[in-house]
Amino acid sequence: MKHRELLEKLFSAAVDAADPLVGIRAHLPKQPAGGRTVVVGAGKGAAQMAAALETVWQGPLEGLVVTRYGYACQTRSIEVVEASHPVPDAAGLAASQRLLELVSVLSPDDLVIALISGGGSALLPAPPAGFALDDEIALNQILLASGAPISAMNVLRKHFSTIKGGRLALATRARVASLIVSDIPGDNPAFVASGPTVPDPTTRYDALAIVDNYRLPLTPKMLAHLASPAADAPVPEDPAFARNTHRVIASASVSLEAAAKVARDHGFEAHILSDSVEGESRDVGFVHAAIAREIVSRGRPFQTPAVLLSGGETTVTLRGKGGRGGRNSEFALAFATASAGLPVTALAADTDGIDGVGDHAGAFVDGETIRRLTAKGFDGRRLLMENDSYSGFEAIGDLFITGPTGTNVNDFRAIVIE
């Protein structure tokens, strides 16, 4: 079997393992005795989660979920709306307001099922009093260019919001059961989509420390808000959350195990390096290449033939205006520059099917990638410095394009070593 074909099978296994239907069926909440069941949700996989819930729920359902443009699917009774990701827009703002209004009229006899997946932070803009959508857009653009890990971004986001950080759940008297597809390294449910229904103990002082640590150029008005009690988010000990539950129904760990099984079935020893890798994408690429080189040249820490797997969420710090690409294609390009000439083939892709804001999930690379780029007139290291991996991979036909997958457990990286 060609190695790229195997890598596609590994990716498919990882995505299939994150199928929301499997997790939802296993974690259905108890139905309300006589009240309404209202569904709310946000994320790249929210529409598919809603459709899955409709197939297994016994009883009436109503509600609204918001997903990224192009990620909607057919549902029967749950409304699906689309909004912008990774930069918020007016459609997301309107959806946030509708969700808050939807839950605010419910009684203690009702049930809210919250379907939460990665991407919900951008899809649920709801700036604090005195701020506008443009302010939240500016904050997201600053965060996306900062190189900060997703957990740090979401601490800041939840302290600049009227819906995140548990506030959506706080807005209702109904019992809230959250079903979560995690894209967060470590699977902290409060960090997925900045936790609209799950509070966490971080404070505005933590948010201010992140601003300082990453030298984020926030406006004086934003800084004043974060320094004020108005930024305080609800805490997990609040009695309003006492009846609520949350379950992580899919994660990178489960997906990587599924991919590892497929690799072993095809005669490769499979090794999961980590399901929670964070850091600068190019640096992570260089480290993975160093491990591959050690295996090839010294037979340690693993013997060949082998498959290395890892997940998590890396970040990209833009240099200058930036080019086209995403964190996975940037990882792939860095890996290619550091593994040139080695008998390796690799795939780095986002499990939601979109890497950054392009049309690709990621890219394939091998020991000849840099040679092929050079033959097309591209300098791999220059592309890397300009954050323009897409241009190079497009020119040599090595983009990996899947379209939306309906789930999101973040980065997937697989390296076949002959």
Number of C-alpha atoms within 10 A of each C-alpha: 6 7 17 17 9 16 24 15 15 25 24 19 20 25 28 18 23 28 22 29 19 14 21 24 15 10 15 16 19 8 14 15 9 9 14 19 21 21 26 28 31 34 33 32 33 35 30 25 30 30 20 19 23 19 12 12 14 9 9 10 16 15 20 23 27 31 31 24 13 12 23 22 16 12 17 12 15 20 17 25 21 21 25 21 21 18 19 23 19 15 16 28 20 15 24 24 15 15 22 19 14 18 24 16 11 20 14 13 14 20 27 27 25 27 28 30 32 27 24 27 30 27 30 34 32 26 22 19 11 8 15 13 17 13 19 23 18 15 21 21 14 16 24 19 16 18 19 24 19 23 19 18 23 23 25 27 25 32 28 29 25 23 28 32 33 23 21 24 29 23 20 23 19 28 23 30 24 29 26 31 34 29 30 30 26 16 21 15 25 26 28 28 33 33 29 28 31 29 26 20 13 17 19 22 16 16 24 17 14 17 20 11 10 13 10 16 14 15 11 9 12 16 14 12 19 22 15 11 9 15 21 19 23 22 18 16 11 10 10 17 22 11 11 17 15 18 17 19 21 27 26 31 23 17 25 31 19 20 27 24 15 21 25 14 11 11 11 20 19 24 19 17 13 16 27 19 18 21 16 19 26 26 18 20 25 20 15 24 23 15 15 28 21 14 19 21 9 11 12 13 10 18 15 14 14 22 27 23 26 22 30 25 25 27 24 23 17 15 12 9 8 16 17 17 25 28 25 32 36 32 29 32 33 27 29 28 24 20 26 18 15 18 15 23 23 23 29 31 30 31 30 25 24 23 26 18 13 14 17 24 29 34 28 24 26 26 19 17 25 23 17 16 16 13 11 12 11 18 15 23 16 11 20 24 17 16 26 20 29 25 15 27 25 13 14 15 10 18 23 23 16 17 14 21 21 23 30 30 32 26 28 28 27 28 27 25 23 16
